[in-house]
Amino acid sequence: MHKERNSNIELMRIIAMLFIISHHFLVHGMKIWEDTSWDNLTLLSIDSFFFVGVNVFVLISGYSRIRFDLNKLLRIYVLTAIIGGVGYFAHLLIDNASLGRSLLYNTIFSISHTPGTWFIKTYIFLFLLSPILNTALDHFDKKQMRLVLLLLTGLCVYFGWFWQDNVNKDGYNLINFIWIYFIGYYLRHYYDVKKLKPIYYLVVWGIASISNAILFIVYDKYVAWTYNNPLVVLAAIALFLFFVSFNFSSKPINFIAQSTLGIYLLHENAYLSPLLYKPQCIQYYSTNIFNFIISVLTIFFVCALIDNVLRHFIANPILKIPPVFARKHNKS
């Protein structure tokens, strides 16, 4: 009998994506970053809990290790191009725009030219470098691994975050992804998650998150909401370890988790995301916590449904073409 894979990591993907959507609602919709007063501490604190989402995804990649596969790379590209095209055609219909060369930018060149794709672009860079990174990681022992992490932490935190050097000002870049990827690998191979009870990891996540909200208000600038901020990284690690502490299997969770990339691309699409931040939408989900939760869940599951339709009826048929050529080549 086939054994269902562990779902703790898959559930973490789902939670991280819900956090990302919630963060975007608060920042782009409710614009909480524009109010840096102590009166806004509650909303900023809530958002600080959500801001770990991106780092959690990269930690998962390091923990599980990226297996370089051209077919997987092609799947990511095709899905990004299709969703870019869907967003562009929605723009043509909704805004009565004219068809132009932007169609190429949003489909064929969607990764390099479409706004809002910084995450997928940086992840692909990490994906392409993964064979080199994995080879290096395989040759490091524990002592060498700690030294490498110390050096990367110095670059990303001291020179980047603290002194705002160009090496890594805010964490929206490849060097930060490599650093977090290495941390994920270290946690898998050299850290015993059972050292602490799961509740302690949640406590660390909470303390680091609230401390970051206070940092935002005290300094009155955006250094707090950066992915190389040590408080953000610590909070992400703590939440990550909380989920790693458990071990269970669930087919529904594993199925839903397959759509997280598509959900990200759809709700962050340059033409589709503004629909989420129209005055009517903001008025609804900013009214109370119940409306906020309903809005986040609705966007999540609607995007998951659209993702499944796009993957099964458009992406998968396209992806069946390369193996056909591969078989012909092998016969020749």
N, C-alpha and C positions, 0 to 999 in steps of 0.2 A: 504493500500500500504506500502511495506517495505521501510523504510527510510534509505538511504545510510549513513554510519557512517562518522563522520568528517574526513577530509583528511589532515588537517594541520599537524598533527603528522605523518601521513604516508608520506607526502611530505618531512618532516624533515628526516625521515629514508632514503629516496632516496638521498637527498642532502648529508647527513652524509656519506653514502656509496661512493658517488662520490668523496667526500673529502678524504676518506681513500685511495681509488685507486690513486688519484692524489698525495697524500703524499707518497705513496709507489713508484710511478714513479719517483718523485723528489729525494727521499732518496736512494732507492735501485738501481734505474736505472741511474739517473744523478749524484748520489753521492754528493749532494750539501753540506752534512755535513762535507765533507773532506776539504772544502774551507771556512774558518771562517774569511775571510777578509771583509773589508767594501765594496769591489767591488761586493761581493756576497750578499749584503743586499737585493737586489730586489728579488732574488729567495728564500732566507730565509724568507723574509716577506710574499711572496706568500704561502710558505709552512706553516707558522705559522697560516694562516687563515684556512688551511685544517686540522691542527693537533687536532682540537676540536672534530673530528668525533666520537671517542670511548666514550668520556665523554658524548656526546649528546645522544648516544644510552642508556647509563646507566641512564641518567636523564629521558629519556622517560619511562624506566622501573619503576623508583621511582614515577614519575608523574602519570602513569597509574596503578601502583602497579602490581606486579607479582601475578597472581592467580595460586597457586601451583596445578598442574595437572599431574598425572603420564603419561597420554597419550601424553601431550605436551612434557614432558621430553623424552619420548620414541621417539617422532617424531624428536626431536633435535639429539638424539643419532643415530638414523637410518640414517638421512640425512648426519651426519658427517661421519659415517662409509662408506656409499655409495660413497661419494665424495672422501674420503681417498682411497677407492679401485679403483676408476676411475683414480685418480692421479698415483697410483702405477702401474696399468696396462699400463697407458700411458708411464710411465718410462720404463717398460719392452719392449715396442714397439720401443720407440725413442732411448733408450740407449742400446738396445740389452742385457739387464740384464737378469739374471737367476732368476727363481721363487724361493723364499725362505721364511723363517719365517717372513720376513718383511711384508708379506701379512697380517699376523695376527695383527701386530703392526699398520698397516695402515687402518684396517677395524674394527675388534672386539675391539682392544685397541687403536683406533684412537684418542680418546680424551686425553688419558694419555701419549701416546708414540709418537705421530706424531708431528714433529716440526712445528711451525707456528699456533698451535691451542691454544695459551695461552689465547686468548680472550674468546673462547667458553668454555674452561675449567673453567676459573674464573667465567664466567656467570652462568655455571651450579652450581658451589659452591654457588653463590648468590641465584640461583633458589631453591636449596635444603634448604637454610636457610630462605627463604622468609616467611614461616609460623611463625617462631619465630620473625623475624624482623617486620612483619606486626602486630603481636599481641602487640609487644612493642610500635609501632607507634600509634596503636589505643588507647593506655592507656596514651600517652603523651598529655598534654595540650600545649598551645602555649609557655608558659614560659619554661616548661620542654624540649620542642622540641628545643628551642634556646640554652638551656644549653648543650644538647646532641651534637648539631651541633658545638658549641664552643669547646667542648672537642675533638670531632673528628677532627676538623680543627687544633687544637693544636697538636694532634698526627700526622696527615698527612702532615701538612705544616711546623710547627716549628721543631718538632723532626725528621720527615721524610725527607721532601724536603730541609729544610734549613741546618739541622745538619747531614743529610744523615744517620740517625739511621736506624737500621734494621726493625723498625716497619713499614716503608713505604718509601723506598728510591726513587722509581720512579713512583709509581702508577700502575704498572703492577701486581696488586695483589688484593686479596679479600677485605682487609681493605679499600682500596681506592674505590672499587666498592660499599661497604656498605655506605661510606661517601657520595658519589655522589647520591646513591639511596635515602638516607635520605634528601638530598638537593632537589631532584625532588619531594619527598613527601611534603616537606615544601612549595615549590612553589605552589603546587596544592591547599593546604589547608589554607595557611596563607599569601600568597602574592597576591596582586591585580595587575594583569598584566597591567591594564588600568591606572596605576599610571603615566606611561610614554608613549609617542607616539612611535609606532613601530620603527621609524627612529632612535630614541635615542638608542635603543638596538643595532642597527647595528653600530652606532658610537662607543659604548662601545666595541663591538666585534672587530672593526677595531683598536682602540687605544691599547687595550690589546694585540692583535696579533702582531702589529708592535713593541710594547714595548718588547715583548718576543723575537723577532728576534734580536733586539739591545742587549738584555741581553745575547743571545747566542754568539754574536760577542765579546762583552766586556769581558765576563768571559772565552771565548774560551774553553768551555766544554759543555757537554750535559745536564746540569741541567735545561736548558730552555725547552728542549723537553721531559718533563716528565708529566705524567697525574695528578700528585699532585702539580704541579707548580700552585700557586694561579692565575697567569695571564692566564694560559690555562683554569683553572676552571672558572674564570670570563668570559672569551671569550665564553666558551661553554654555560654558563648560559644565557648570553646576546643573543646569537644566538637562543637558545632554546625559550626564552621569545618572541623573534621576531615572530617565527612561531606560538606560542601559542596565540598571539594577533589576529590571523585570525581564521575564522570559515567557512569552505566550504566543499563540498562533490564532489568527483570525482571517478567514478568507475575505470577508467584506472590507476589513481595514486594508489588507494587501491590495485589493482591487481599487479602492478609492485612492490609495497612495500613488498609483500609477499615473494619476492625472495632475499631480502637483505642478509639474513643469508647465503643462498646458494652462492650468489655472493662473499661474504667475504671468505667463505671456499674454493671456487674454485680458486680465484685469489691469495690466500695466501697459497695454497697447496704446500708442500715442493718440489714436483716434477713438478708442473705446473707453479709456479711463476717464476722460472729461465728463462722460455721461454719469459717472458715479458721484461727481462733485457739483452737479447742478443744484441751484438753490432749493428746489423741491426735495431732492434726495437728502441734502444736508439737513434740511428742516426736520425730515423724518427721523434719521438715525441719530441726530444730536439731541432729540427731545428727552429721551430716557434710556437707561441701560438695556431695557427689554428690546426697544426698537433697534438699538445698536447691534445687539447680538443677532436678532432676526435678519438684519441687513447683511451682516458679515456671512452668516450661514447661507443666506440666499445666493449671494454672489459666489460663494465657494461652490455650491452644488449646481448652480446654473452653468458656471464655467466648466465644472467637471463633466456635465452632460454634453456641452458643446465640444469639449476636448475629445470625449469618447466618439462622438459622431465624426469629427474631423479625422481622427486617427483611423477609425475602422473603414470609413467610406472614401477617404481621399488619400491619407498618408500611406496606409498599408498597401493599397493597390500600386501606388508609385514605387514603394520600396520593394515590391516583388520583381521589378524590372532588372535591377543589377544582378541577382542570382541567375537569371536567365542567360545573360551574357557570360557570366562566370562559368556556367555549365558548358556552353558552346566552346569557350576558350579551352576548357579542360579536355574536351573531346578532340580538339584539333591537334 
